[in-house]
Amino acid sequence: MLQKSIKFIPALVLVSSLFAAYSQSADAQEDLNSEVIVSEDNIYEVLEFYDVPASDFDDNYIPEETVDGITVGEFGEILEEIKSENDQEANTQLTSGDEEVSLFSTGTQMLNATTNGGSYDVNYQVVGGYSGNSWTSAGAATVDVVSNSATAVHTAIDQNISTSIVGNNIRMDAEVTVEHRFGFSWGSIRTHESNVTTNASWGTKHIPS
């Protein structure tokens, strides 16, 4: 009888430990209401509450713009707002000089394109070479992502860009992957990625005089 009791004690301890852990987890969920301030101490509970993988939190990535002091409810609102930034393939604006062409001029011109993604812009620059009223070369494109939001951070993490001369135009075809984050002074949360497609074409009107 004593041997059976000894075997039963470890099992009882295990059950008690599991119950205690479950009770602590349940208490944490009860304490996590929409008015609670998001902090370093509860960030993982907040992520679990909104079904965000813990691996999407990075305590080494501190954005310039932070959202310190927000509540759990505001966290969810920001999360949904940023996630609404889906793949973009429109609203591209071209800029550069469009003065009259001199048939005797030779040089380079900076060509710009901007694709708006809502709370961010993807800006491209291409150096075009010209002689007279014809394009002679299309340089490699550079890309920069600029945030239009006080809460979100947008970064180009991958890009595939080609430039070429097609007829009388310089053409650029770009695929850029943008990572979206928002964060605090003690870390940031990756929300998702968007694919931005930009097809731009600059005619000879962009050659300066």
C-alpha positions in Angstrom: 0.0 0.0 0.0 2.9 2.4 0.8 4.5 1.7 -2.6 1.3 2.6 -4.4 1.1 5.9 -2.5 4.6 6.8 -3.4 3.9 6.2 -7.1 0.8 8.4 -6.8 2.6 11.4 -5.3 4.6 12.4 -8.5 1.5 12.1 -10.6 -0.3 14.4 -8.2 2.5 16.9 -8.3 2.4 16.9 -12.1 -1.3 17.5 -12.2 -1.0 20.3 -9.7 1.8 22.0 -11.7 -0.3 21.8 -14.9 -3.3 23.2 -13.2 -1.2 26.1 -11.7 0.2 26.9 -15.1 -3.2 26.9 -16.7 -4.6 29.1 -13.9 -1.8 31.6 -14.4 -2.4 31.6 -18.2 -6.1 32.1 -17.7 -5.5 34.9 -15.2 -3.2 36.6 -17.8 -5.9 36.4 -20.5 -8.4 37.9 -18.1 -6.1 40.8 -17.2 -5.4 41.5 -20.9 -8.3 43.8 -21.7 -8.5 46.5 -24.3 -7.4 49.2 -21.9 -4.2 47.6 -20.7 -1.0 49.3 -21.8 1.2 47.2 -24.1 4.6 46.7 -22.4 7.7 44.5 -22.5 6.1 42.4 -19.8 3.0 41.5 -21.7 4.0 41.8 -25.3 4.0 38.0 -25.9 0.5 37.7 -24.4 -0.7 40.5 -26.7 0.8 38.8 -29.7 -0.9 35.6 -28.8 -4.2 37.4 -28.3 -4.0 38.8 -31.9 -2.6 35.5 -33.4 0.7 37.1 -34.3 3.7 34.7 -34.2 6.1 35.4 -31.4 8.9 35.2 -34.0 7.6 38.4 -35.6 8.7 40.4 -32.6 12.3 41.7 -32.7 13.7 43.4 -29.7 16.8 44.5 -31.7 14.9 46.4 -34.3 13.9 49.8 -32.8 12.1 52.1 -35.3 12.6 55.9 -35.4 8.9 56.4 -34.9 7.4 54.5 -31.9 4.0 53.9 -30.4 4.9 53.6 -26.8 2.0 53.9 -24.4 -0.7 52.4 -26.6 -3.4 50.1 -25.2 -4.1 46.5 -26.3 -7.1 47.8 -28.2 -5.1 50.4 -30.0 -2.5 47.7 -30.8 -5.2 45.8 -32.7 -6.3 48.9 -34.6 -2.8 49.7 -35.7 -2.3 46.0 -36.7 -5.4 46.0 -38.9 -4.6 49.4 -40.4 -1.1 48.3 -41.5 -2.3 44.9 -42.7 -4.7 46.7 -45.0 -1.7 47.7 -47.1 -1.9 45.1 -49.8 0.0 44.5 -53.0 0.2 47.6 -55.1 0.2 48.0 -58.9 -1.0 51.5 -59.6 -0.8 55.2 -58.9 2.7 55.6 -60.3 3.8 59.2 -61.0 6.7 60.1 -63.2 8.8 63.3 -62.8 11.8 65.0 -64.4 12.4 67.9 -66.8 10.1 68.2 -69.8 11.6 71.2 -71.5 12.0 71.5 -75.2 14.8 69.3 -76.6 18.0 70.7 -78.0 19.3 68.7 -80.9 22.9 69.4 -79.9 22.8 68.6 -76.2 24.4 65.5 -74.6 24.3 64.5 -71.0 22.4 62.6 -68.3 19.0 63.2 -66.7 17.6 61.9 -63.4 14.3 60.2 -63.9 12.0 59.6 -61.0 9.0 57.4 -60.4 6.8 57.1 -57.3 4.3 54.3 -56.5 2.0 55.1 -53.6 1.1 52.2 -51.4 -1.2 54.1 -49.0 0.8 54.8 -45.9 4.1 54.6 -47.8 5.7 55.6 -51.1 8.2 53.6 -53.2 10.5 56.0 -54.9 12.7 55.1 -57.9 15.5 56.9 -59.6 17.0 56.1 -63.0 19.8 58.0 -64.7 19.1 58.3 -68.4 21.8 59.2 -70.9 20.8 61.3 -73.9 22.2 62.8 -77.1 20.1 65.4 -78.9 16.5 64.2 -78.7 17.3 60.5 -78.2 18.0 58.4 -75.2 21.3 56.6 -75.4 21.5 54.7 -72.1 19.4 53.6 -69.1 21.3 53.3 -65.8 20.5 51.0 -62.9 17.6 52.0 -60.8 17.8 52.8 -57.1 14.8 52.4 -54.7 13.8 54.0 -51.5 10.7 53.4 -49.3 9.3 56.4 -47.5 6.7 56.1 -44.7 3.7 58.5 -44.7 2.6 57.2 -41.3 3.5 58.1 -37.8 3.1 54.5 -36.6 4.3 52.2 -39.4 7.8 51.5 -40.7 8.1 50.2 -44.3 11.4 48.7 -45.6 12.3 47.3 -49.0 13.7 43.8 -48.3 13.9 42.4 -51.8 13.9 43.9 -55.3 14.1 42.9 -58.9 14.4 45.9 -61.2 15.4 46.2 -64.9 15.9 49.2 -67.1 16.2 49.4 -70.9 15.6 51.6 -73.9 12.5 50.6 -75.8 11.9 52.7 -78.9 12.0 56.3 -77.9 11.5 55.6 -74.2 13.5 54.5 -71.2 11.5 51.7 -69.5 11.7 50.4 -66.0 10.1 47.2 -64.7 10.3 46.8 -60.9 9.1 44.2 -58.4 9.8 45.3 -54.8 8.9 43.4 -51.6 8.1 45.8 -48.7 8.1 44.7 -45.1 5.7 46.4 -42.8 6.4 46.9 -39.0 5.4 49.1 -36.1 7.1 49.2 -32.8 8.2 50.5 -29.5 11.3 51.9 -27.9 12.0 48.3 -26.8 11.2 46.3 -30.0 9.0 46.1 -33.1 6.4 43.8 -34.7 6.5 42.6 -38.2 2.9 42.6 -39.6 3.3 41.4 -43.2 4.9 41.9 -46.6 3.6 43.5 -49.7 4.7 43.1 -53.3 4.9 46.4 -55.2 4.9 46.3 -59.0 5.9 49.4 -60.9 6.2 49.8 -64.7 7.4 53.2 -65.8 8.3 54.7 -69.1 10.0 58.1 -69.8 9.7 59.5 -73.3 11.9 62.1 -75.0 10.0 65.0 -73.4 12.0 64.2 -70.3 15.3 65.1 -72.0 16.3 68.6 -70.9 17.1 71.4 -73.3 
